[in-house]
């Protein structure tokens, strides 16, 4: 039925591999805005994540009024991503392990909102010793695009059995996209949505949620019968 016996792992970028919150926070601060703390950020719904909570919203709205203001904010965010933003601890080693492993395809599907996001991610990953050209599939999609379609396209491109395919993300939408594609889902709670919101709010099974990058790596590598990279994670 399927020509390939390879396995596929597709990663989300922001909040799963990249510490996006602190990059966004830094960009806001440079423009006199405050996004609030990480705990409250994770509990907000979609648009309000980036407008702040009740205490930050009035000032943030004043600062973001007008196309030029938003353009300047995105330019700053792009600069921070390219020059300063970090991968979560151990993620570079995890990606290197997967890229080097025989019979495993690695993909990246992201709604990153910086200017020229593929170039932004290339520079960010390069600073961590990862060449995005070593990934088998990279797709930077718009905020309104169907993520499931892009993940499915990655699997179909290599004719891989959905039962041998995995998708890693940090939001309910990532989980729903994986399920829609018939793939195994790995969800993390250290990104844009916390464990309580994922489980109680959206019904994501607690058994598939990793609370740290180290736990994500351990679960994923175990599923793929790979060894954990040495000295990858603190402690």
SEDREN-291081 format. One record per residue (C-alpha): residue number from 1; residue in three letters; x, y, z. Coordinates in steps of 0.1 Angstrom, whole numbers. Each point is the difference from the previous one (the first is absolute). Layout:
<recs>
REC     k     r      c1      c2      c3
REC   NUM   ALA       X       Y       Z
...
</recs>
This chain:
<recs>
REC     k     r      c1      c2      c3
REC     1   UNK       0       0       0
REC     2   UNK      28      24       9
REC     3   UNK      33       0     -20
REC     4   UNK      20      14      29
REC     5   UNK      10     -17      33
REC     6   UNK      13      33      14
REC     7   UNK     -14      18      30
REC     8   UNK      -9      37       0
REC     9   UNK       2      26      28
REC    10   UNK     -15      34      -6
REC    11   UNK       7      28      24
REC    12   UNK     -17      33       7
REC    13   UNK      25      28       5
REC    14   UNK     -13      27      24
REC    15   UNK      -5     -13      35
REC    16   UNK      11     -36      -9
REC    17   UNK      35       4     -12
REC    18   UNK       5      38       4
REC    19   UNK      -4      20      32
REC    20   UNK     -24      23     -17
REC    21   UNK     -15      17      30
REC    22   UNK      32      17      11
REC    23   UNK       7      11     -36
REC    24   UNK     -35      16      -2
REC    25   UNK       4      15      35
REC    26   UNK      33      16     -10
REC    27   UNK     -16      15     -32
REC    28   UNK     -29      14      20
REC    29   UNK      23      16      26
REC    30   UNK      20      17     -27
REC    31   UNK     -32      17     -12
REC    32   UNK     -12      10      35
REC    33   UNK     -25     -28       4
REC    34   UNK      -4     -28      24
REC    35   UNK     -13     -35      -9
REC    36   UNK      -3     -11      36
REC    37   UNK      14     -30      17
REC    38   UNK       3     -35     -15
REC    39   UNK     -26     -16      22
REC    40   UNK     -27      25     -10
REC    41   UNK      11       0     -36
REC    42   UNK      -6     -38      -3
REC    43   UNK     -35       4      13
REC    44   UNK     -11      26     -26
REC    45   UNK     -20      -7     -31
REC    46   UNK      15       5     -34
REC    47   UNK       0      37      -8
REC    48   UNK       2      11      36
REC    49   UNK      32     -19       5
REC    50   UNK      17      28     -20
REC    51   UNK     -20      30      14
REC    52   UNK       7      -8      36
REC    53   UNK     -24      -5      29
REC    54   UNK     -23      26      15
REC    55   UNK      28      19      17
REC    56   UNK      22       2     -32
REC    57   UNK     -27       3     -27
REC    58   UNK      -7      38       0
REC    59   UNK      36      10      -5
REC    60   UNK       8     -28     -24
REC    61   UNK     -30      10     -22
REC    62   UNK      12      36      -1
REC    63   UNK      35     -11     -10
REC    64   UNK     -12     -23     -27
REC    65   UNK     -25      23     -17
REC    66   UNK       9       6     -36
REC    67   UNK      16     -22     -27
REC    68   UNK      35      16       4
REC    69   UNK       0      -8      38
REC    70   UNK      -8     -36      -6
REC    71   UNK      26      -2     -28
REC    72   UNK      27      14      23
REC    73   UNK     -10     -25      27
REC    74   UNK       3     -29     -25
REC    75   UNK      34      14     -12
REC    76   UNK      12       0      36
REC    77   UNK     -13     -35       6
REC    78   UNK      17     -12     -32
REC    79   UNK      33      15      12
REC    80   UNK      -3     -16      34
REC    81   UNK      -8     -34     -15
REC    82   UNK      29       1     -23
REC    83   UNK      26      14      24
REC    84   UNK     -10      -9      36
REC    85   UNK     -29     -26       3
REC    86   UNK       9     -34      13
REC    87   UNK     -11     -36      -5
REC    88   UNK     -11     -16      32
REC    89   UNK      28     -19      18
REC    90   UNK       9     -33     -16
REC    91   UNK     -22       6     -31
REC    92   UNK      30       5     -23
REC    93   UNK      15     -33      11
REC    94   UNK     -34     -18      -4
REC    95   UNK      -3      14     -36
REC    96   UNK      35     -10      -8
REC    97   UNK      -6     -35      12
REC    98   UNK     -31      -3     -21
REC    99   UNK      16      15     -31
REC   100   UNK      29     -24       3
REC   101   UNK     -21     -31       6
REC   102   UNK      -6     -24     -28
REC   103   UNK     -35      -4     -12
REC   104   UNK     -14      31      17
REC   105   UNK     -13      30     -19
REC   106   UNK      -2      33      18
REC   107   UNK     -24      28      -8
REC   108   UNK      -8      35      12
REC   109   UNK     -35      16      -4
REC   110   UNK      -4      34      15
REC   111   UNK     -22      31       1
REC   112   UNK      30      22      10
REC   113   UNK     -10      36      -5
REC   114   UNK      33      17      -6
REC   115   UNK      10      15     -34
REC   116   UNK      13     -27     -24
REC   117   UNK      -5     -27      26
REC   118   UNK      19     -27     -18
REC   119   UNK      31      22       0
REC   120   UNK      -7      10      36
REC   121   UNK      -1     -36      11
REC   122   UNK      31      -8     -21
REC   123   UNK      20      26      19
REC   124   UNK     -14     -10      34
REC   125   UNK       7     -37      -4
REC   126   UNK      34       7     -15
REC   127   UNK      11      18      32
REC   128   UNK      -8     -33      18
REC   129   UNK      20     -22     -25
REC   130   UNK     -30     -12     -20
REC   131   UNK      -2       4     -37
REC   132   UNK     -37       2     -10
REC   133   UNK      10     -14     -34
REC   134   UNK       6     -32      18
REC   135   UNK     -38      -2       7
REC   136   UNK     -19     -21     -25
REC   137   UNK     -30      24       0
REC   138   UNK      -4      37      11
REC   139   UNK     -33      18      -4
REC   140   UNK      -6      36      12
REC   141   UNK     -38       5      -2
REC   142   UNK     -22      30       6
REC   143   UNK     -19       4      33
REC   144   UNK     -33     -10     -17
REC   145   UNK      13     -30     -19
REC   146   UNK     -10     -35       8
REC   147   UNK      30     -15      19
REC   148   UNK     -14     -36      -5
REC   149   UNK       3       4     -37
REC   150   UNK      37      10       2
REC   151   UNK       7     -29      24
REC   152   UNK     -18     -24     -22
REC   153   UNK      19      13     -31
REC   154   UNK      33      -8      18
REC   155   UNK     -11     -36       7
REC   156   UNK     -14      -5     -35
REC   157   UNK      31      14     -16
REC   158   UNK      20     -30      13
REC   159   UNK     -29     -25      -2
REC   160   UNK       3      -8      37
REC   161   UNK     -26     -20      20
REC   162   UNK     -18      23      24
REC   163   UNK       6     -26      27
REC   164   UNK      37       7      -4
REC   165   UNK      -4      38       2
REC   166   UNK       2      24      29
REC   167   UNK      -9      37       5
REC   168   UNK      13      21      29
REC   169   UNK     -16      32      10
REC   170   UNK      -9      22      29
REC   171   UNK     -36      10      -6
REC   172   UNK     -34     -18      -3
REC   173   UNK       0       9     -37
REC   174   UNK      32     -19      -5
REC   175   UNK     -16     -30      17
REC   176   UNK     -31       2     -21
REC   177   UNK      20       3     -32
REC   178   UNK      20     -32       9
REC   179   UNK     -32     -19       7
REC   180   UNK     -16      13     -32
REC   181   UNK      30     -15     -19
REC   182   UNK      -2     -34      18
REC   183   UNK      34       6      16
REC   184   UNK      13      -4      35
REC   185   UNK       0      32      19
REC   186   UNK      25      13      25
REC   187   UNK     -11      31      19
REC   188   UNK      22      22      23
REC   189   UNK     -13      22      28
REC   190   UNK      30      23       3
REC   191   UNK      -9      20     -31
REC   192   UNK     -31      21      -8
REC   193   UNK     -26     -21      20
REC   194   UNK       4     -15      34
REC   195   UNK      -9     -35      11
REC   196   UNK     -33      11      17
REC   197   UNK     -12      18     -31
REC   198   UNK       9     -29     -23
REC   199   UNK     -17     -26      21
REC   200   UNK     -29      17      18
REC   201   UNK      -6      25     -28
REC   202   UNK       4     -21     -31
REC   203   UNK       0     -36      12
REC   204   UNK      36      -8     -12
REC   205   UNK      10     -33      17
REC   206   UNK      24       6      29
REC   207   UNK      20     -31     -11
REC   208   UNK      13      17     -31
REC   209   UNK      10      33      16
REC   210   UNK      36       7       8
REC   211   UNK       7      26      27
REC   212   UNK      36       8     -11
REC   213   UNK      23      -3     -31
REC   214   UNK      18     -29      18
REC   215   UNK     -33     -19       4
REC   216   UNK      -9       6     -37
REC   217   UNK      34     -13     -11
REC   218   UNK      -2     -30      23
REC   219   UNK     -35     -10     -12
REC   220   UNK       7       6     -37
REC   221   UNK      33     -18       0
REC   222   UNK     -15     -29      19
REC   223   UNK     -28      -2     -27
REC   224   UNK      27       0     -27
REC   225   UNK      23     -25      17
REC   226   UNK      28      25       2
REC   227   UNK      23       9      28
REC   228   UNK      -2      33      18
REC   229   UNK      29      24     -10
REC   230   UNK      27       1      27
REC   231   UNK       2      32      21
REC   232   UNK     -29      16     -19
REC   233   UNK     -21      12      29
REC   234   UNK       7      18      33
REC   235   UNK       2     -23      30
</recs>
